[in-house]
Amino acid sequence: MWHKIYKNILSKTLLVILPLTLQACTTVNPATGERDFTPFMSPAKELQIGQQQHPAILQQNGGTYDDPQLTAYVDNLGQSLVANSELSDYKFTFTVLDTPLVNAFALPGGYVYVTRGILAMVNSESALASVVGHEIGHVTARHSAKRYNNQMFAGLGTVLAGVVTGDSALMDSLGQGAQVYLMSYSRNQEYQSDELGVRYSSRAGYDPYAAADMLSSLDAEHKLQLILANRANEPEQSDFFSTHPNTQDRVARARTAAANTQISPNSRDRNQDLYFSMIDGMRYGDDPKQGIINGREFVHPVMKLKFTVPQNYLLQNTSDAVVARGTGSAEGSSVIFSGASMKDKTITQYGQEVWAAYKIENAMEGVQTTQVNGMDAMTGYTTMALNNQNYIVRLMAIHHSGDNAYHFLMLTPQSKYQSLSEGLQRMSYSFNQISQAEADQVKGRKIKIVTVQNGDTIESIARYMAFDDFKVERFTALNGLSDGQQLRAGQRLKLIVMDD
């Protein structure tokens, strides 16, 4: 009885209050000129979300890059763009994240992030202004609030269904949209933020044409990464382009937006020298303190360990684990490498706890203890369906030293297990300790700014890139150069060299 009364009251309340609320929450956005219809997210809530999520963003992305001068430089640039936006009195927070991932993004409430990975791809201060201005545009256009609003309206239908049916689970689902601001933007929202970024950067005195060139450079870098991963024919699905879809149409639109400013091309200095002076010596790629990827090998000088993944596996170092994803003939397979304390546990107990932590419902089969390079180890497996495909899921846990244990969780399509299992077994048995002397030899990479001399070519300079493969391709993508482009004496370019 009370349940029926509650349903009737709630349904009538929604019908009466909702129209009044919606009517009161429609305002004209000064940045876009459009009416913002965001009854479910006020500016105060946007700020609250940014404040709440900021610590998590830092934790998940290596924290703030430890270079006060560079951090202050990015903040000053960002604040100059904000001063030329429609939210000039709004408090923005700019952060350089200590991660090699090529990315830039914004949270509601004026929290804007650029990674040192994307800073490495930038070739001038004007280009950086286009990146930061784009993210400011997402905030001023309230794109996150609009996505959240759309999600909540989708959820509202579920809530009303819950009211009618009395299903409390459906009613509770309204609150599950709180993470929608982490989703990717629509193409139109990206176009709009590009235009706003050009607007803010041109008002602040930067060259607006740098935006299109920056998009082209990022596109070239992304295509290179797909080639390195043996995935050249795949769509754009990683790092910056997972949240910022890029097309030639978007580049063309950025050029049109620049032309619409009535500023003549090449009439403004892009301030490359100043920008290069800021990133000269900046860390590139992995931080040795977090482990280094060298081709198929991962080495961690602090944890004093190393291992090598099989052919056709691409390594990625994250804050929580090292992930190896299969490419080519290994497509669809993956490996997760991580570790934890095994204090007061046997290696088998540690392995069982890891298995449970991954929430693998099937019991581990074929559990065996073994030795890996003199270290106690255990292994076990199960067969389970993932994404409508049968997988062999195998765990290899190894007692490294003291209370430290590490593990490989290998997910392999059953149809490919026979061809891949030998390589994965070799990977497991490649896990080994390294000495302090070996750890001391592990060096990271950094950016070095060089000046072109008479007679220099792309090939002659690219040979100094601190990589074993694709030196020319990496060099041209890093510097936004085209194949066969002639260099001029005095031109400044970026090299990647080993750290001292």
C-alpha positions in Angstrom: 0.0 0.0 0.0 2.7 2.5 1.0 4.7 1.4 -2.0 1.8 2.3 -4.4 1.3 5.7 -2.7 5.0 6.4 -3.0 4.9 5.7 -6.7 2.0 7.9 -7.3 3.5 10.8 -5.3 6.9 10.4 -7.0 5.5 10.3 -10.5 3.3 13.4 -10.0 6.2 15.2 -8.3 8.4 14.5 -11.3 5.7 15.7 -13.7 5.1 19.0 -11.8 8.6 20.0 -10.7 10.6 18.9 -13.8 9.1 21.4 -16.3 9.6 24.3 -13.8 13.2 23.3 -13.2 13.9 22.9 -16.9 12.4 26.3 -17.8 14.6 28.0 -15.1 17.8 26.4 -16.3 18.0 27.6 -19.9 20.6 30.4 -20.4 22.5 31.8 -23.4 26.2 30.7 -23.4 28.4 33.7 -24.1 31.1 31.5 -25.8 28.8 29.7 -28.2 25.8 32.0 -28.5 23.7 28.9 -28.0 21.1 28.3 -25.3 22.6 26.0 -22.6 20.0 23.6 -21.4 21.7 21.9 -18.4 19.2 21.4 -15.6 21.2 18.6 -14.1 24.6 20.3 -13.8 25.1 23.8 -12.5 28.4 25.7 -12.7 28.8 25.0 -9.0 28.5 21.3 -9.6 31.0 21.5 -12.5 33.5 23.0 -10.1 32.7 20.4 -7.5 33.3 17.6 -10.0 36.7 19.1 -11.0 37.8 19.5 -7.4 36.8 15.9 -6.6 38.4 14.3 -9.6 41.7 16.3 -9.8 43.6 14.1 -7.2 42.5 11.0 -9.1 43.7 12.4 -12.4 47.1 13.2 -10.8 47.4 9.7 -9.3 46.5 8.0 -12.6 48.8 10.0 -14.7 52.1 10.1 -12.9 51.4 13.3 -10.9 52.6 16.8 -11.8 55.8 16.9 -13.9 58.6 18.1 -11.7 59.7 21.2 -13.5 58.5 24.4 -11.8 59.7 26.6 -14.7 57.8 24.6 -17.3 54.7 24.3 -15.1 54.7 28.1 -14.5 55.1 28.7 -18.3 52.1 26.5 -19.2 50.0 28.2 -16.5 50.9 31.7 -17.6 50.1 30.8 -21.2 46.8 29.2 -20.1 45.8 32.2 -18.0 46.5 34.6 -20.9 44.1 32.5 -23.0 41.5 32.5 -20.2 41.8 36.3 -20.0 40.7 36.4 -23.7 37.8 34.1 -23.2 34.2 34.6 -22.2 35.0 33.3 -18.7 37.9 35.7 -18.0 36.9 35.9 -14.3 36.7 32.2 -13.9 39.4 30.3 -12.0 41.2 27.8 -14.2 43.9 25.3 -13.0 46.5 24.2 -15.5 48.6 21.1 -14.9 51.5 19.4 -16.7 51.1 15.6 -16.1 54.2 13.4 -15.8 53.2 10.8 -18.4 54.5 10.0 -21.9 51.0 9.6 -23.3 50.2 12.1 -25.9 47.1 13.7 -24.5 45.3 16.9 -23.4 41.9 17.1 -21.7 39.8 19.2 -19.4 37.5 18.4 -16.5 34.5 20.5 -15.6 35.2 23.4 -13.3 38.2 24.7 -15.3 40.8 21.9 -14.7 42.9 21.7 -17.8 45.7 19.1 -18.3 48.5 18.6 -20.8 50.9 15.7 -20.7 54.6 16.0 -21.3 53.9 13.5 -24.1 51.9 16.1 -26.0 54.3 18.9 -25.1 57.0 16.9 -26.9 54.9 17.0 -30.1 54.3 20.7 -29.9 56.7 22.8 -32.1 55.9 26.4 -31.0 54.2 28.5 -28.3 51.4 29.2 -30.8 50.8 25.5 -31.3 50.7 25.0 -27.5 48.2 27.9 -27.3 46.0 26.0 -29.8 46.0 22.9 -27.7 45.3 24.6 -24.4 42.8 27.0 -26.0 40.9 24.0 -27.4 40.6 22.5 -23.9 39.5 25.9 -22.5 36.9 25.9 -25.2 35.4 22.6 -23.9 35.0 24.3 -20.5 33.6 27.6 -21.8 31.2 25.8 -24.1 30.1 23.6 -21.1 30.5 20.4 -23.2 30.8 18.2 -20.1 27.7 19.7 -18.6 25.7 19.0 -21.8 26.9 15.4 -22.0 26.0 14.9 -18.4 22.6 16.5 -19.1 21.9 14.2 -22.0 22.9 11.1 -20.0 20.7 12.2 -17.1 17.7 12.6 -19.5 18.4 9.1 -20.9 18.4 7.9 -17.3 15.2 9.8 -16.5 13.3 7.5 -18.7 14.7 4.6 -16.7 13.7 6.2 -13.5 10.1 6.8 -14.7 10.0 3.2 -15.8 11.1 2.3 -12.3 8.4 4.4 -10.8 5.8 2.6 -12.9 7.1 -0.9 -12.2 8.3 -0.4 -8.7 11.8 -1.5 -9.7 14.1 0.2 -7.2 17.2 -0.9 -9.2 15.9 1.0 -12.3 15.2 4.1 -10.1 18.7 4.0 -8.6 20.3 4.0 -12.0 19.7 7.7 -12.3 22.9 8.3 -10.3 25.1 6.2 -12.5 25.7 9.0 -15.0 28.1 10.8 -12.7 31.1 9.7 -14.8 29.9 10.8 -18.3 32.2 13.8 -18.3 35.0 11.3 -19.0 33.4 10.1 -22.2 34.6 11.4 -25.6 33.1 14.5 -27.1 31.0 14.6 -30.2 32.5 15.7 -33.5 30.6 18.9 -33.5 31.8 19.7 -30.0 35.4 19.1 -31.2 34.8 21.5 -34.1 33.4 24.0 -31.8 36.3 23.8 -29.3 38.8 24.1 -32.2 37.1 27.3 -33.3 37.1 28.6 -29.7 40.7 27.7 -29.3 41.5 29.7 -32.5 39.5 32.6 -31.1 41.3 32.7 -27.8 44.8 32.2 -29.2 44.4 34.9 -31.8 43.0 37.3 -29.3 46.0 36.6 -27.0 48.4 37.4 -29.9 49.3 33.9 -31.1 49.3 32.7 -34.7 45.9 31.1 -35.3 47.2 29.0 -38.2 49.3 26.9 -35.8 46.1 25.1 -34.8 45.7 23.3 -38.1 49.4 22.5 -38.2 49.3 21.1 -34.7 46.4 18.8 -35.6 48.3 17.6 -38.7 51.4 16.8 -36.5 49.4 14.9 -34.0 47.7 12.9 -36.8 51.2 12.0 -38.2 52.4 10.9 -34.8 49.3 8.8 -34.3 49.8 7.1 -37.7 53.4 6.4 -36.8 52.4 4.8 -33.5 50.0 2.5 -35.4 52.8 1.5 -37.7 55.1 0.8 -34.8 52.3 -1.4 -33.3 51.8 -3.2 -36.6 48.3 -1.7 -36.7 48.6 0.7 -39.6 45.1 -0.1 -41.1 43.2 0.4 -37.8 41.1 3.5 -37.0 42.3 6.1 -34.6 41.7 4.7 -31.1 44.5 5.7 -28.7 45.6 8.5 -26.5 44.7 12.0 -27.8 42.6 10.6 -30.6 40.4 8.4 -28.4 38.9 11.6 -27.0 39.7 14.0 -29.8 38.6 12.3 -33.1 40.7 13.8 -36.0 39.9 14.0 -39.7 41.2 16.0 -42.6 37.9 17.9 -42.5 38.8 19.0 -38.9 42.2 20.3 -40.1 40.5 22.2 -42.9 38.0 23.7 -40.6 40.8 24.8 -38.3 42.4 26.6 -41.2 39.1 28.2 -42.2 38.7 29.4 -38.6 42.2 30.9 -38.7 41.4 32.7 -42.0 38.2 34.1 -40.5 40.2 36.0 -37.9 41.4 38.2 -40.8 45.0 37.7 -39.6 47.4 37.2 -42.5 49.3 33.9 -42.6 52.9 34.2 -41.4 52.2 37.7 -40.0 52.8 36.5 -36.4 55.9 35.0 -34.8 55.0 31.6 -33.4 57.6 32.0 -30.6 59.3 28.7 -31.4 62.6 29.7 -29.8 61.0 30.5 -26.5 59.0 27.3 -26.5 62.0 25.2 -27.4 64.0 26.7 -24.6 61.3 25.6 -22.2 61.3 21.9 -23.3 65.0 21.5 -24.0 66.0 18.7 -21.7 62.5 17.6 -20.9 62.0 13.9 -20.2 60.8 11.9 -23.1 59.0 8.6 -22.8 59.1 6.5 -19.7 60.5 7.8 -16.4 63.2 5.3 -15.2 61.7 5.5 -11.7 58.6 3.9 -13.2 60.4 1.4 -15.5 61.6 1.7 -19.0 60.3 0.1 -22.2 63.0 -0.7 -24.8 61.3 -2.4 -27.7 60.0 -5.7 -26.4 61.9 -5.5 -23.1 60.7 -3.9 -19.8 63.3 -3.0 -17.2 62.6 -1.5 -13.8 65.8 -0.2 -12.1 64.0 0.4 -8.8 62.2 -2.9 -8.5 65.3 -4.5 -10.1 63.5 -6.7 -12.6 63.2 -7.3 -16.3 61.3 -9.4 -18.8 60.8 -9.6 -22.6 57.4 -10.0 -24.4 57.0 -12.1 -27.5 57.1 -10.8 -31.1 53.9 -8.9 -32.1 53.2 -7.6 -28.6 53.2 -3.9 -27.9 54.2 -2.8 -24.3 52.5 0.1 -22.5 53.6 1.3 -19.0 50.7 2.6 -16.9 50.5 3.8 -13.3 49.1 0.4 -12.1 50.5 -2.2 -14.4 52.5 -2.9 -17.6 50.2 -4.0 -20.4 51.2 -5.9 -23.5 48.7 -6.0 -26.3 48.9 -8.5 -29.2 49.2 -7.2 -32.8 49.2 -8.9 -36.1 49.1 -12.7 -35.6 48.7 -12.1 -31.9 45.7 -9.7 -32.3 43.1 -10.1 -29.5 45.6 -11.4 -26.9 46.9 -9.3 -24.0 49.1 -9.6 -20.9 48.9 -7.7 -17.6 52.0 -7.5 -15.5 51.8 -6.2 -11.9 52.9 -7.0 -8.4 52.1 -6.8 -4.7 53.3 -7.8 -1.3 53.2 -11.5 -0.4 54.1 -11.1 3.3 53.2 -14.2 5.3 52.0 -16.0 2.2 53.3 -18.7 0.0 53.6 -18.0 -3.7 50.5 -20.2 -4.3 48.5 -18.2 -1.8 49.6 -15.0 -3.4 48.6 -16.4 -6.8 45.1 -17.4 -5.5 44.6 -13.9 -4.1 45.6 -12.3 -7.4 43.2 -14.6 -9.2 40.4 -13.5 -6.9 41.4 -9.8 -7.2 40.8 -9.9 -10.9 37.3 -11.3 -10.2 37.8 -14.3 -12.3 34.7 -16.4 -11.5 36.2 -19.7 -12.6 38.4 -21.6 -10.3 42.0 -21.9 -11.2 42.8 -25.2 -12.9 46.1 -27.1 -13.2 47.8 -25.3 -10.4 51.5 -26.1 -10.3 54.6 -24.8 -8.5 57.8 -24.3 -10.4 61.0 -22.2 -10.5 61.8 -19.2 -12.7 65.5 -18.4 -12.7 65.9 -19.7 -9.2 62.7 -17.9 -7.9 59.7 -19.8 -6.5 56.7 -19.5 -8.9 53.2 -20.9 -9.5 50.9 -21.1 -12.5 47.3 -22.1 -13.3 44.7 -21.4 -15.9 41.0 -21.5 -16.8 39.0 -21.3 -20.0 36.2 -18.7 -20.1 34.1 -16.7 -22.5 35.0 -13.0 -23.0 33.2 -10.8 -25.6 31.6 -13.9 -27.1 34.9 -15.6 -27.6 36.6 -18.4 -25.7 39.9 -17.4 -24.0 42.6 -19.2 -22.1 43.3 -17.2 -19.0 46.7 -18.1 -17.4 48.4 -16.7 -14.3 52.1 -17.0 -13.6 53.1 -15.6 -10.2 56.8 -15.3 -9.1 58.4 -14.6 -5.8 61.0 -12.0 -6.7 62.7 -11.2 -3.3 61.8 -10.4 0.3 58.0 -9.8 0.4 57.8 -8.8 -3.3 56.0 -10.9 -5.8 54.9 -10.2 -9.4 52.6 -11.8 -11.8 51.7 -12.1 -15.5 48.0 -12.5 -16.3 47.8 -13.8 -19.9 44.5 -13.6 -21.9 44.8 -15.5 -25.2 42.0 -16.4 -27.6 41.6 -20.2 -27.5 41.9 -20.3 -31.3 45.4 -18.8 -31.1 46.6 -20.4 -28.0 48.6 -23.1 -29.7 50.5 -20.7 -31.8 51.1 -18.1 -29.0 51.6 -20.3 -25.9 55.3 -21.0 -26.5 56.2 -17.3 -26.8 54.2 -16.5 -23.7 56.0 -19.2 -21.8 59.3 -17.8 -22.9 58.1 -14.3 -21.7 57.3 -15.8 -18.2 60.7 -17.4 -18.0 62.5 -14.3 -19.1 61.4 -12.6 -15.9 64.6 -12.1 -13.9 66.2 -10.0 -11.2 68.8 -7.4 -12.2 71.9 -6.3 -10.2 72.4 -2.8 -8.9 75.1 -2.3 -11.6 72.6 -3.2 -14.2 70.0 -0.9 -12.6 72.5 2.0 -12.7 72.9 1.5 -16.5 69.1 2.1 -17.1 68.7 5.5 -18.6 65.7 7.4 -19.8 65.4 9.7 -22.9 65.1 13.4 -23.2 64.5 16.1 -25.7 67.5 17.9 -27.1 67.1 21.0 -29.3 69.6 21.1 -32.2 70.3 23.7 -34.9 70.5 22.6 -38.6 73.9 23.2 -40.2 74.7 23.6 -43.9 74.4 20.2 -45.6 72.3 18.6 -42.9 69.4 16.5 -44.1 66.5 14.7 -42.3 68.4 11.5 -42.6 71.7 12.8 -41.3 70.2 14.3 -38.2 67.7 11.5 -37.6 70.5 8.9 -37.2 71.1 10.4 -33.7 67.6 9.6 -32.5 67.9 7.3 -29.5 65.9 4.4 -31.0 66.8 1.2 -32.7 64.2 1.5 -35.4 62.2 4.0 -37.5 64.6 6.8 -36.7 63.6 8.9 -39.7 59.9 8.3 -39.2 60.1 9.2 -35.5 62.1 12.3 -36.3 59.8 13.7 -38.9 56.7 13.1 -36.8 58.3 14.7 -33.8 59.1 17.9 -35.7 56.1 18.1 -38.0 58.1 17.6 -41.1 57.0 16.0 -44.4 58.9 13.2 -46.2 61.8 14.6 -48.2 61.4 18.1 -46.8 64.6 20.2 -47.3 66.1 21.6 -44.1 67.5 25.1 -43.9 70.6 26.2 -42.1 69.7 27.8 -38.7 66.5 25.8 -38.4 65.9 24.4 -34.9 64.6 20.9 -34.4 64.0 18.3 -31.7 66.1 15.2 -31.2 65.5 12.4 -28.7 68.7 11.4 -27.0 69.6 9.3 -24.0 69.6 11.0 -20.6 73.0 11.7 -19.0 
